[in-house]
Amino acid sequence: MTGRRTGQVLLALGGMIAWAVQFTVIYGATSTLCGRGWADATLLGVGVVQFTILAATIAAFVPAAILLVVSLREERQRRDQPASATDSFLSQASVLINGLSLVAILWNGVPAFILPACA
């Protein structure tokens, strides 16, 4: 795989990687904090579980959003120039995957503020 192709694949998978890290941190921290009985602790006036989920969500959302913007820019540039079928596929897949990753990141983060921490 050439360096350019590797970059395209990493761009396409970057949002999913950010979501996977967020998912792991959220559920790992929640289960640990709830299992140890530390869920009632607060950090900066917010429950420690909610704070951890908020921090993980922001930390995953920002890079995924940046990758989506880069993917959209690359897709626009690709439309102006002739490209191979593989380049077209990876460009369009990057936009779709990074966009869906943003939805998944929000889908995991928002319930922390709606539901009780250790229900």
CNS distance restraints for C-alpha pairs under 8 A (distance, minus, plus):
assign (resid   1 and name CA) (resid   5 and name CA) 6.14 0.50 0.50
assign (resid   1 and name CA) (resid   6 and name CA) 6.31 0.50 0.50
assign (resid   2 and name CA) (resid   6 and name CA) 6.16 0.50 0.50
assign (resid   3 and name CA) (resid   7 and name CA) 6.24 0.50 0.50
assign (resid   4 and name CA) (resid   8 and name CA) 6.34 0.50 0.50
assign (resid   5 and name CA) (resid   9 and name CA) 6.26 0.50 0.50
assign (resid   6 and name CA) (resid  10 and name CA) 6.15 0.50 0.50
assign (resid   7 and name CA) (resid  11 and name CA) 6.00 0.50 0.50
assign (resid   8 and name CA) (resid  12 and name CA) 6.20 0.50 0.50
assign (resid   8 and name CA) (resid  90 and name CA) 6.52 0.50 0.50
assign (resid   8 and name CA) (resid  91 and name CA) 7.43 0.50 0.50
assign (resid   8 and name CA) (resid  94 and name CA) 7.93 0.50 0.50
assign (resid   9 and name CA) (resid  13 and name CA) 6.17 0.50 0.50
assign (resid   9 and name CA) (resid  90 and name CA) 7.01 0.50 0.50
assign (resid  10 and name CA) (resid  14 and name CA) 5.65 0.50 0.50
assign (resid  11 and name CA) (resid  15 and name CA) 7.83 0.50 0.50
assign (resid  11 and name CA) (resid  67 and name CA) 6.62 0.50 0.50
assign (resid  11 and name CA) (resid  71 and name CA) 7.22 0.50 0.50
assign (resid  11 and name CA) (resid  94 and name CA) 6.35 0.50 0.50
assign (resid  12 and name CA) (resid  71 and name CA) 7.85 0.50 0.50
assign (resid  12 and name CA) (resid  90 and name CA) 6.87 0.50 0.50
assign (resid  12 and name CA) (resid  91 and name CA) 7.69 0.50 0.50
assign (resid  12 and name CA) (resid  93 and name CA) 6.38 0.50 0.50
assign (resid  12 and name CA) (resid  94 and name CA) 3.93 0.50 0.50
assign (resid  12 and name CA) (resid  95 and name CA) 7.42 0.50 0.50
assign (resid  12 and name CA) (resid  97 and name CA) 6.42 0.50 0.50
assign (resid  12 and name CA) (resid  98 and name CA) 6.82 0.50 0.50
assign (resid  13 and name CA) (resid  17 and name CA) 6.23 0.50 0.50
assign (resid  13 and name CA) (resid  94 and name CA) 7.28 0.50 0.50
assign (resid  13 and name CA) (resid  97 and name CA) 7.20 0.50 0.50
assign (resid  13 and name CA) (resid  98 and name CA) 7.57 0.50 0.50
assign (resid  14 and name CA) (resid  18 and name CA) 6.25 0.50 0.50
assign (resid  14 and name CA) (resid  64 and name CA) 6.84 0.50 0.50
assign (resid  14 and name CA) (resid  67 and name CA) 6.94 0.50 0.50
assign (resid  14 and name CA) (resid  98 and name CA) 7.24 0.50 0.50
assign (resid  15 and name CA) (resid  19 and name CA) 6.20 0.50 0.50
assign (resid  15 and name CA) (resid  63 and name CA) 7.43 0.50 0.50
assign (resid  15 and name CA) (resid  64 and name CA) 4.64 0.50 0.50
assign (resid  15 and name CA) (resid  67 and name CA) 6.83 0.50 0.50
assign (resid  15 and name CA) (resid  68 and name CA) 7.86 0.50 0.50
assign (resid  15 and name CA) (resid  97 and name CA) 6.80 0.50 0.50
assign (resid  15 and name CA) (resid  98 and name CA) 4.72 0.50 0.50
assign (resid  15 and name CA) (resid  99 and name CA) 7.90 0.50 0.50
assign (resid  15 and name CA) (resid 101 and name CA) 5.27 0.50 0.50
assign (resid  15 and name CA) (resid 102 and name CA) 7.24 0.50 0.50
assign (resid  16 and name CA) (resid  20 and name CA) 6.05 0.50 0.50
assign (resid  16 and name CA) (resid  97 and name CA) 7.15 0.50 0.50
assign (resid  16 and name CA) (resid  98 and name CA) 6.99 0.50 0.50
assign (resid  16 and name CA) (resid 101 and name CA) 5.62 0.50 0.50
assign (resid  17 and name CA) (resid  21 and name CA) 6.23 0.50 0.50
assign (resid  18 and name CA) (resid  22 and name CA) 6.20 0.50 0.50
assign (resid  18 and name CA) (resid  60 and name CA) 5.02 0.50 0.50
assign (resid  18 and name CA) (resid  61 and name CA) 7.60 0.50 0.50
assign (resid  18 and name CA) (resid  63 and name CA) 7.23 0.50 0.50
assign (resid  18 and name CA) (resid  64 and name CA) 6.45 0.50 0.50
assign (resid  18 and name CA) (resid 101 and name CA) 7.96 0.50 0.50
assign (resid  19 and name CA) (resid  23 and name CA) 6.00 0.50 0.50
assign (resid  19 and name CA) (resid  60 and name CA) 6.21 0.50 0.50
assign (resid  19 and name CA) (resid 101 and name CA) 6.19 0.50 0.50
assign (resid  19 and name CA) (resid 102 and name CA) 7.82 0.50 0.50
assign (resid  19 and name CA) (resid 104 and name CA) 6.91 0.50 0.50
assign (resid  19 and name CA) (resid 105 and name CA) 5.59 0.50 0.50
assign (resid  20 and name CA) (resid  24 and name CA) 6.15 0.50 0.50
assign (resid  21 and name CA) (resid  25 and name CA) 6.14 0.50 0.50
assign (resid  21 and name CA) (resid  60 and name CA) 7.51 0.50 0.50
assign (resid  22 and name CA) (resid  26 and name CA) 5.98 0.50 0.50
assign (resid  22 and name CA) (resid  56 and name CA) 5.45 0.50 0.50
assign (resid  22 and name CA) (resid  57 and name CA) 6.32 0.50 0.50
assign (resid  22 and name CA) (resid  59 and name CA) 7.78 0.50 0.50
assign (resid  22 and name CA) (resid  60 and name CA) 5.91 0.50 0.50
assign (resid  22 and name CA) (resid 105 and name CA) 7.26 0.50 0.50
assign (resid  23 and name CA) (resid  27 and name CA) 6.17 0.50 0.50
assign (resid  23 and name CA) (resid 105 and name CA) 7.92 0.50 0.50
assign (resid  23 and name CA) (resid 108 and name CA) 7.14 0.50 0.50
assign (resid  24 and name CA) (resid  28 and name CA) 5.70 0.50 0.50
assign (resid  25 and name CA) (resid  29 and name CA) 5.74 0.50 0.50
assign (resid  25 and name CA) (resid  53 and name CA) 7.91 0.50 0.50
assign (resid  25 and name CA) (resid  56 and name CA) 6.75 0.50 0.50
assign (resid  26 and name CA) (resid  30 and name CA) 5.94 0.50 0.50
assign (resid  26 and name CA) (resid  52 and name CA) 7.02 0.50 0.50
assign (resid  26 and name CA) (resid  53 and name CA) 5.48 0.50 0.50
assign (resid  26 and name CA) (resid  56 and name CA) 6.77 0.50 0.50
assign (resid  27 and name CA) (resid  31 and name CA) 5.93 0.50 0.50
assign (resid  28 and name CA) (resid  32 and name CA) 6.11 0.50 0.50
assign (resid  29 and name CA) (resid  33 and name CA) 5.87 0.50 0.50
assign (resid  29 and name CA) (resid  49 and name CA) 7.30 0.50 0.50
assign (resid  29 and name CA) (resid  52 and name CA) 7.27 0.50 0.50
assign (resid  30 and name CA) (resid  34 and name CA) 5.88 0.50 0.50
assign (resid  30 and name CA) (resid  49 and name CA) 5.97 0.50 0.50
assign (resid  30 and name CA) (resid 117 and name CA) 7.59 0.50 0.50
assign (resid  30 and name CA) (resid 118 and name CA) 7.65 0.50 0.50
assign (resid  31 and name CA) (resid  35 and name CA) 5.69 0.50 0.50
assign (resid  32 and name CA) (resid  36 and name CA) 6.04 0.50 0.50
assign (resid  33 and name CA) (resid  37 and name CA) 6.15 0.50 0.50
assign (resid  33 and name CA) (resid  38 and name CA) 5.00 0.50 0.50
assign (resid  33 and name CA) (resid  39 and name CA) 5.42 0.50 0.50
assign (resid  33 and name CA) (resid  49 and name CA) 7.01 0.50 0.50
assign (resid  34 and name CA) (resid  38 and name CA) 6.00 0.50 0.50
assign (resid  34 and name CA) (resid  39 and name CA) 5.21 0.50 0.50
assign (resid  34 and name CA) (resid 117 and name CA) 7.77 0.50 0.50
assign (resid  34 and name CA) (resid 118 and name CA) 5.82 0.50 0.50
assign (resid  38 and name CA) (resid  48 and name CA) 7.96 0.50 0.50
assign (resid  39 and name CA) (resid  47 and name CA) 7.03 0.50 0.50
assign (resid  39 and name CA) (resid  48 and name CA) 6.39 0.50 0.50
assign (resid  39 and name CA) (resid  49 and name CA) 6.09 0.50 0.50
assign (resid  39 and name CA) (resid 117 and name CA) 6.92 0.50 0.50
assign (resid  39 and name CA) (resid 118 and name CA) 7.16 0.50 0.50
assign (resid  40 and name CA) (resid  47 and name CA) 6.42 0.50 0.50
assign (resid  40 and name CA) (resid  48 and name CA) 7.32 0.50 0.50
assign (resid  41 and name CA) (resid  47 and name CA) 5.92 0.50 0.50
assign (resid  41 and name CA) (resid  48 and name CA) 5.71 0.50 0.50
assign (resid  42 and name CA) (resid  46 and name CA) 5.19 0.50 0.50
assign (resid  42 and name CA) (resid  47 and name CA) 4.25 0.50 0.50
assign (resid  42 and name CA) (resid  48 and name CA) 4.96 0.50 0.50
assign (resid  43 and name CA) (resid  47 and name CA) 6.09 0.50 0.50
assign (resid  43 and name CA) (resid  48 and name CA) 5.44 0.50 0.50
assign (resid  43 and name CA) (resid  51 and name CA) 6.95 0.50 0.50
assign (resid  46 and name CA) (resid  50 and name CA) 6.68 0.50 0.50
assign (resid  46 and name CA) (resid  51 and name CA) 6.03 0.50 0.50
assign (resid  47 and name CA) (resid  51 and name CA) 6.01 0.50 0.50
assign (resid  48 and name CA) (resid  52 and name CA) 6.04 0.50 0.50
assign (resid  49 and name CA) (resid  53 and name CA) 6.24 0.50 0.50
assign (resid  49 and name CA) (resid 112 and name CA) 7.97 0.50 0.50
assign (resid  49 and name CA) (resid 117 and name CA) 6.37 0.50 0.50
assign (resid  50 and name CA) (resid  54 and name CA) 6.00 0.50 0.50
assign (resid  50 and name CA) (resid 112 and name CA) 5.75 0.50 0.50
assign (resid  50 and name CA) (resid 113 and name CA) 6.83 0.50 0.50
assign (resid  50 and name CA) (resid 117 and name CA) 7.17 0.50 0.50
assign (resid  51 and name CA) (resid  55 and name CA) 6.05 0.50 0.50
assign (resid  52 and name CA) (resid  56 and name CA) 6.06 0.50 0.50
assign (resid  53 and name CA) (resid  57 and name CA) 5.97 0.50 0.50
assign (resid  53 and name CA) (resid 109 and name CA) 6.14 0.50 0.50
assign (resid  53 and name CA) (resid 112 and name CA) 6.75 0.50 0.50
assign (resid  54 and name CA) (resid  58 and name CA) 6.17 0.50 0.50
assign (resid  54 and name CA) (resid 109 and name CA) 6.59 0.50 0.50
assign (resid  54 and name CA) (resid 112 and name CA) 7.97 0.50 0.50
assign (resid  55 and name CA) (resid  59 and name CA) 6.00 0.50 0.50
assign (resid  56 and name CA) (resid  60 and name CA) 6.10 0.50 0.50
assign (resid  57 and name CA) (resid  61 and name CA) 5.83 0.50 0.50
assign (resid  57 and name CA) (resid 105 and name CA) 6.38 0.50 0.50
assign (resid  57 and name CA) (resid 106 and name CA) 7.10 0.50 0.50
assign (resid  57 and name CA) (resid 108 and name CA) 7.86 0.50 0.50
assign (resid  57 and name CA) (resid 109 and name CA) 5.63 0.50 0.50
assign (resid  58 and name CA) (resid  62 and name CA) 6.08 0.50 0.50
assign (resid  59 and name CA) (resid  63 and name CA) 7.26 0.50 0.50
assign (resid  60 and name CA) (resid  64 and name CA) 6.30 0.50 0.50
assign (resid  60 and name CA) (resid 105 and name CA) 7.01 0.50 0.50
assign (resid  61 and name CA) (resid  65 and name CA) 5.94 0.50 0.50
assign (resid  61 and name CA) (resid 102 and name CA) 6.32 0.50 0.50
assign (resid  61 and name CA) (resid 105 and name CA) 6.48 0.50 0.50
assign (resid  61 and name CA) (resid 106 and name CA) 7.78 0.50 0.50
assign (resid  62 and name CA) (resid  66 and name CA) 6.24 0.50 0.50
assign (resid  63 and name CA) (resid  67 and name CA) 6.08 0.50 0.50
assign (resid  64 and name CA) (resid  68 and name CA) 6.19 0.50 0.50
assign (resid  64 and name CA) (resid  98 and name CA) 6.23 0.50 0.50
assign (resid  64 and name CA) (resid 101 and name CA) 7.04 0.50 0.50
assign (resid  64 and name CA) (resid 102 and name CA) 6.33 0.50 0.50
assign (resid  65 and name CA) (resid  69 and name CA) 6.31 0.50 0.50
assign (resid  65 and name CA) (resid  98 and name CA) 7.49 0.50 0.50
assign (resid  65 and name CA) (resid  99 and name CA) 7.92 0.50 0.50
assign (resid  65 and name CA) (resid 102 and name CA) 6.88 0.50 0.50
assign (resid  66 and name CA) (resid  70 and name CA) 6.23 0.50 0.50
assign (resid  67 and name CA) (resid  71 and name CA) 5.98 0.50 0.50
assign (resid  67 and name CA) (resid  98 and name CA) 6.69 0.50 0.50
assign (resid  68 and name CA) (resid  72 and name CA) 6.09 0.50 0.50
assign (resid  68 and name CA) (resid  94 and name CA) 7.46 0.50 0.50
assign (resid  68 and name CA) (resid  95 and name CA) 5.93 0.50 0.50
assign (resid  68 and name CA) (resid  98 and name CA) 5.26 0.50 0.50
assign (resid  68 and name CA) (resid  99 and name CA) 6.28 0.50 0.50
assign (resid  69 and name CA) (resid  73 and name CA) 6.18 0.50 0.50
assign (resid  70 and name CA) (resid  74 and name CA) 6.13 0.50 0.50
assign (resid  71 and name CA) (resid  75 and name CA) 6.07 0.50 0.50
assign (resid  71 and name CA) (resid  91 and name CA) 6.68 0.50 0.50
assign (resid  71 and name CA) (resid  94 and name CA) 5.76 0.50 0.50
assign (resid  71 and name CA) (resid  95 and name CA) 5.32 0.50 0.50
assign (resid  71 and name CA) (resid  98 and name CA) 7.94 0.50 0.50
assign (resid  72 and name CA) (resid  76 and name CA) 6.25 0.50 0.50
assign (resid  72 and name CA) (resid  95 and name CA) 6.04 0.50 0.50
assign (resid  73 and name CA) (resid  77 and name CA) 6.31 0.50 0.50
assign (resid  74 and name CA) (resid  78 and name CA) 6.04 0.50 0.50
assign (resid  74 and name CA) (resid  91 and name CA) 6.79 0.50 0.50
assign (resid  75 and name CA) (resid  79 and name CA) 6.37 0.50 0.50
assign (resid  75 and name CA) (resid  88 and name CA) 7.95 0.50 0.50
assign (resid  75 and name CA) (resid  91 and name CA) 5.48 0.50 0.50
assign (resid  75 and name CA) (resid  92 and name CA) 6.65 0.50 0.50
assign (resid  75 and name CA) (resid  95 and name CA) 7.77 0.50 0.50
assign (resid  76 and name CA) (resid  80 and name CA) 6.87 0.50 0.50
assign (resid  77 and name CA) (resid  81 and name CA) 6.82 0.50 0.50
assign (resid  78 and name CA) (resid  82 and name CA) 7.08 0.50 0.50
assign (resid  78 and name CA) (resid  83 and name CA) 6.58 0.50 0.50
assign (resid  78 and name CA) (resid  88 and name CA) 7.29 0.50 0.50
assign (resid  78 and name CA) (resid  91 and name CA) 7.74 0.50 0.50
assign (resid  83 and name CA) (resid  87 and name CA) 6.00 0.50 0.50
assign (resid  83 and name CA) (resid  88 and name CA) 6.38 0.50 0.50
assign (resid  84 and name CA) (resid  88 and name CA) 6.27 0.50 0.50
assign (resid  85 and name CA) (resid  89 and name CA) 6.08 0.50 0.50
assign (resid  86 and name CA) (resid  90 and name CA) 6.11 0.50 0.50
assign (resid  87 and name CA) (resid  91 and name CA) 5.99 0.50 0.50
assign (resid  88 and name CA) (resid  92 and name CA) 6.17 0.50 0.50
assign (resid  89 and name CA) (resid  93 and name CA) 5.88 0.50 0.50
assign (resid  90 and name CA) (resid  94 and name CA) 5.93 0.50 0.50
assign (resid  91 and name CA) (resid  95 and name CA) 6.67 0.50 0.50
assign (resid  92 and name CA) (resid  96 and name CA) 6.37 0.50 0.50
assign (resid  93 and name CA) (resid  97 and name CA) 5.84 0.50 0.50
assign (resid  94 and name CA) (resid  98 and name CA) 5.89 0.50 0.50
assign (resid  95 and name CA) (resid  99 and name CA) 5.98 0.50 0.50
assign (resid  96 and name CA) (resid 100 and name CA) 6.11 0.50 0.50
assign (resid  97 and name CA) (resid 101 and name CA) 5.98 0.50 0.50
assign (resid  98 and name CA) (resid 102 and name CA) 6.38 0.50 0.50
assign (resid  99 and name CA) (resid 103 and name CA) 6.69 0.50 0.50
assign (resid 100 and name CA) (resid 104 and name CA) 6.25 0.50 0.50
assign (resid 101 and name CA) (resid 105 and name CA) 6.06 0.50 0.50
assign (resid 102 and name CA) (resid 106 and name CA) 6.28 0.50 0.50
assign (resid 103 and name CA) (resid 107 and name CA) 5.97 0.50 0.50
assign (resid 104 and name CA) (resid 108 and name CA) 6.22 0.50 0.50
assign (resid 105 and name CA) (resid 109 and name CA) 6.24 0.50 0.50
assign (resid 106 and name CA) (resid 110 and name CA) 5.82 0.50 0.50
assign (resid 107 and name CA) (resid 111 and name CA) 7.32 0.50 0.50
assign (resid 108 and name CA) (resid 112 and name CA) 7.93 0.50 0.50
assign (resid 110 and name CA) (resid 114 and name CA) 7.07 0.50 0.50
assign (resid 111 and name CA) (resid 115 and name CA) 5.75 0.50 0.50
assign (resid 112 and name CA) (resid 116 and name CA) 7.26 0.50 0.50
assign (resid 112 and name CA) (resid 117 and name CA) 6.73 0.50 0.50
assign (resid 115 and name CA) (resid 119 and name CA) 7.62 0.50 0.50
